[in-house]
Amino acid sequence: MVKQIRRFEVVETGHVTPNMFRVRFGGPEVTAFPEGFAGGYLKLRIPLEGDAVAVRTYTIRHQDKNVIDVDFALHGDKDAAGLATRWALDARPGMSLEAGGPGQPKPLPAVANGHYIIAGDMTALPAISVNLEALGPDASGDVFLEIQHEDDIQKLAVPNNVRLHWLVNPEPGSQPELLADAVRALAWPETLTYAWVATEFEAMRNLRTYLRAERNLGTDQLYISSYWKRGLIEDDHRSVKSADAQAETPA
C-alpha cells in the first residue's frame, strides 16, 4: 500500500482520563482512508513556523467509516508537553491537520488455548486496547499497564480469562524497572503463546532482558518496541532506538 499525506478535520476533542486526551478526526479524507488500520499508526505533521512541520507518530485508537480517534498521553502540564500534545490540547472542531500513513498494526497472533503476556505504558495503551478488543472469548492472558494515576484506569473490553494489572507511576519514565518487576513476579504460564511489549526505552530494555535473554522468547513469540525515551524528542529517540536494534542484531 502506498502511504500518502492526507488532511483530517478535527470534529471533537476531550479527556478520556485525566492523563489521556483524545482528538477525533473526520472529513472526506477520513472517509476515504483505508479500512482496518485501528492499532496502526499515523505520522502527524505538526505545523511549525513558516512551512516547516514536525512529524510525530501516534496510534489509531479507533477507526470506522467516518472517524479516526487518536489518543495522546499527557506527561505533565501543557507547558511541559511535546509539540504534538500541545497541538492536541489546543485543537478545536473545524481545525485540520495533515497526517501520513497508515502504518501497519502490530496485532496479537490468534492462537487457541494460549496465554498472552502484554506490557506497556500509557503511550502504548491505545494499541494494547485495540489488540485486546480483537481477542477471542477463550483467550487468556496477563496485561500490565503503567499509568500515572488511579483515575487513568480505563474500562477495557477483555475476555474473562484476561487479567488486567494497573501499575501507578506518577512520573512516566522514572521507574524503568516497574513493568519488568511486575512481569517477573508472574508465575510463568505453561502455555505461553505470545508476549507483546511497548513502552519507554529503558523500561523496554529491562523487559527485553527478561523475556528474550532469560525466558528465551524468539521473534515468533515476542513483539517488543520502545515508543519513546525519557528526555528525548521523537527524532532523537529514533536514532537511539536504531542504534540499540543494531547492537542487538547478531553478527
C-alpha positions, 0 to 999 in steps of 0.5 A, a space after each residue: 500500500 502506498 502511504 500518502 499525506 492526507 488532511 483530517 478535520 478535527 470534529 471533537 476533542 476531550 479527556 478520556 482520563 485525566 492523563 489521556 486526551 483524545 482528538 477525533 478526526 473526520 472529513 472526506 479524507 477520513 472517509 476515504 482512508 483505508 479500512 482496518 488500520 485501528 492499532 496502526 499508526 499515523 505520522 502527524 505533521 505538526 505545523 511549525 513556523 513558516 512551512 516547516 512541520 514536525 512529524 510525530 507518530 501516534 496510534 489509531 485508537 479507533 477507526 470506522 467509516 467516518 472517524 479516526 480517534 487518536 489518543 495522546 498521553 499527557 506527561 505533565 502540564 501543557 507547558 511541559 508537553 511535546 509539540 504534538 500534545 500541545 497541538 492536541 490540547 489546543 485543537 478545536 472542531 473545524 481545525 485540520 491537520 495533515 497526517 501520513 500513513 497508515 502504518 501497519 498494526 502490530 496485532 496479537 497472533 490468534 492462537 487457541 488455548 494460549 496465554 498472552 503476556 502484554 506490557 506497556 505504558 500509557 503511550 502504548 495503551 491505545 494499541 494494547 486496547 485495540 489488540 485486546 478488543 480483537 481477542 477471542 472469548 477463550 483467550 487468556 492472558 496477563 496485561 500490565 499497564 503503567 499509568 500515572 494515576 488511579 483515575 487513568 484506569 480505563 474500562 477495557 473490553 477483555 475476555 474473562 480469562 484476561 487479567 488486567 494489572 494497573 501499575 501507578 507511576 506518577 512520573 512516566 519514565 522514572 521507574 524503568 524497572 516497574 513493568 519488568 518487576 511486575 512481569 517477573 513476579 508472574 508465575 510463568 504460564 505453561 502455555 505461553 503463546 505470545 508476549 507483546 511489549 511497548 513502552 519507554 526505552 529503558 523500561 523496554 530494555 529491562 523487559 527485553 532482558 527478561 523475556 528474550 535473554 532469560 525466558 528465551 522468547 524468539 521473534 515468533 513469540 515476542 513483539 517488543 518496541 520502545 515508543 519513546 525515551 525519557 528526555 528525548 524528542 521523537 527524532 532523537 529517540 529514533 536514532 537511539 532506538 536504531 542504534 540499540 536494534 543494531 547492537 542487538 542484531 547478531 553478527 
